[in-house]
C-alpha cells in the first residue's frame, strides 16, 4: 500500500514561498509599509488585515510629507523621523503577526483546491440534489440524522425549493465547517 502524499503546506519551502509578501513591509520605507497587508487582506477578504494596512500607508505618507518640511536639526524634524520609523516598525511587526493567519488561510485554500470532486468521494457516483432528495437520502449525508433531514424537507416544501446550496445550509442549520465538508455532496 503506498504511503499518503505529504501535505505540502507543512514544508518550510511552502511557508517561505507563501510568506513572500512580507518583503513589502520590510523593503518599502514609509508610504508603502502597509501594502502587503492590503494585498493579503483583500485576497483573503479579511478587513482586519487590509484596513490596518491602509492606516499604515496613510500614516507613512503623512510622515513622508511632514519630514521634508521640517528642519532636521529641530525637535519637530526628529519627531517626524521617529514617527516614520515607528510606523514602519509597527507595520513590520503587525505583518509578521498576521502572517500566521495568512499561512493558515492559504493552507485551507490549498486543501480546498486539492479536494476530490463528488464522483471520487467514497465511491459516490453523484451528488445529492437538495431539491429532489428524500428525507432518507438526506439522512445518509454526513452529520445528518432522520430528524434533521425531516426538518430540511419541511423547510424545502415551505419555500418551494432551494435556489442555492447556501439556502439549504441555512435551513439545515449547517455550520461553516459542516457546509465545507459537504460541499461536493450537494447540488441544486
C-alpha positions in Angstrom: 0.0 0.0 0.0 1.5 3.4 -1.0 2.2 6.0 1.7 -0.1 9.0 1.5 1.4 12.1 -0.1 2.8 14.5 2.4 0.9 17.7 2.9 2.9 20.4 1.0 1.6 23.1 3.3 3.7 21.8 6.2 7.0 22.2 4.4 9.4 25.0 5.1 9.7 25.9 1.4 5.9 26.2 1.1 5.9 28.6 4.2 8.7 30.7 2.7 7.0 30.9 -0.7 3.7 32.0 0.8 5.4 34.5 3.1 7.0 36.4 0.3 4.5 39.3 0.8 6.5 40.2 3.9 9.1 41.7 1.7 6.7 44.6 1.0 6.8 46.0 4.6 10.4 45.0 5.1 11.7 46.8 2.0 9.4 49.7 1.5 10.1 52.5 3.8 7.3 54.9 4.9 4.5 55.2 2.4 4.1 51.6 1.3 4.8 49.8 4.5 1.1 48.6 4.7 0.9 47.5 1.1 1.5 43.8 1.9 -1.4 43.8 4.5 -3.7 45.4 1.9 -2.8 42.7 -0.7 -3.3 39.7 1.5 -6.3 41.3 3.3 -8.2 41.8 0.0 -7.2 38.4 -1.3 -8.4 36.7 1.9 -11.3 39.0 2.3 -10.3 40.0 5.8 -11.0 43.6 6.7 -9.0 43.2 9.8 -5.9 42.8 7.7 -6.3 45.3 4.9 -7.7 48.1 7.0 -4.6 48.5 9.2 -2.5 48.3 6.0 -4.4 51.3 4.7 -3.8 53.0 8.1 0.0 52.3 7.9 0.1 53.7 4.3 -1.8 56.9 5.4 0.4 57.4 8.4 3.6 56.6 6.4 2.6 59.1 3.7 1.8 61.7 6.3 5.2 61.4 7.9 6.9 61.5 4.5 5.0 64.7 3.7 5.9 66.3 7.0 9.5 65.1 7.2 10.9 67.2 4.3 9.2 70.3 5.5 10.8 70.3 8.9 14.3 71.3 9.9 16.3 68.1 10.5 18.1 69.7 13.4 14.8 70.8 15.1 12.8 68.7 17.5 9.9 68.6 15.1 12.2 67.1 12.4 13.4 64.5 14.9 9.8 63.7 16.0 8.7 63.3 12.3 11.6 60.9 11.7 10.8 58.9 14.8 7.1 58.8 13.7 8.1 57.5 10.3 10.3 54.8 11.9 7.5 53.9 14.3 5.0 53.5 11.5 7.5 51.3 9.7 8.3 49.2 12.7 4.6 48.8 13.6 3.8 47.7 10.0 6.6 45.1 10.1 5.6 43.7 13.5 2.0 43.6 12.5 2.7 41.9 9.2 4.7 39.1 10.9 1.9 38.7 13.4 -0.7 38.4 10.6 1.5 36.0 8.5 0.5 33.1 10.7 -3.2 33.6 9.9 -2.3 34.2 6.3 -0.5 30.9 6.1 -3.4 29.1 7.7 -5.8 30.7 5.2 -3.5 29.7 2.3 -3.3 26.1 3.6 -7.1 25.9 3.8 -7.3 27.2 0.2 -4.7 24.6 -0.9 -6.7 21.8 0.7 -9.9 23.1 -0.7 -8.5 23.2 -4.3 -7.0 19.7 -3.9 -10.2 18.1 -2.6 -11.8 15.3 -4.6 -14.9 16.1 -6.6 -18.2 14.4 -5.7 -17.6 11.5 -8.1 -14.5 10.5 -6.2 -15.8 10.8 -2.7 -16.0 7.3 -1.2 -17.4 5.7 -4.3 -20.4 8.1 -4.6 -21.5 8.3 -8.2 -23.2 11.7 -8.0 -24.0 14.5 -5.6 -27.4 14.8 -3.8 -29.8 17.3 -5.3 -31.2 19.1 -2.3 -34.4 20.0 -4.1 -35.3 16.4 -5.1 -33.7 14.3 -2.4 -35.9 12.4 0.0 -35.5 12.7 3.8 -33.9 9.2 3.7 -31.3 10.3 1.2 -30.5 13.5 3.2 -30.2 11.4 6.4 -27.4 9.5 4.6 -25.3 12.6 4.4 -22.5 13.0 7.0 -23.8 14.9 10.0 -27.5 14.3 9.2 -29.9 12.3 11.1 -33.6 11.5 10.3 -34.9 14.4 12.4 -32.6 16.9 10.7 -33.4 15.6 7.3 -37.2 15.8 8.0 -36.8 19.5 9.1 -34.9 20.3 5.9 -37.5 18.6 3.7 -40.3 20.5 5.5 -38.4 23.8 5.0 -37.8 22.9 1.4 -41.5 22.3 0.8 -42.4 25.5 2.6 -40.0 27.5 0.4 -40.9 25.6 -2.7 -37.2 24.5 -3.2 -33.8 25.9 -2.5 -32.4 28.3 -5.2 -28.9 27.9 -3.8 -27.0 25.4 -1.7 -26.5 28.2 0.9 -30.2 28.4 1.4 -30.2 24.6 2.0 -27.4 25.1 4.5 -29.3 27.8 6.3 -32.5 25.6 6.5 -30.4 22.7 7.8 -28.6 24.8 10.3 -25.2 23.8 8.9 -22.1 25.4 10.4 -19.5 26.8 8.0 -17.3 23.7 8.7 -20.2 21.3 8.0 -21.0 23.1 4.8 -17.4 22.9 3.7 -17.3 19.2 4.4 -20.5 18.6 2.4 -19.7 21.0 -0.5 -19.1 18.2 -3.0 -22.1 16.1 -1.9 -24.7 18.8 -2.6 -26.2 20.3 -5.7 -29.3 22.2 -6.6 
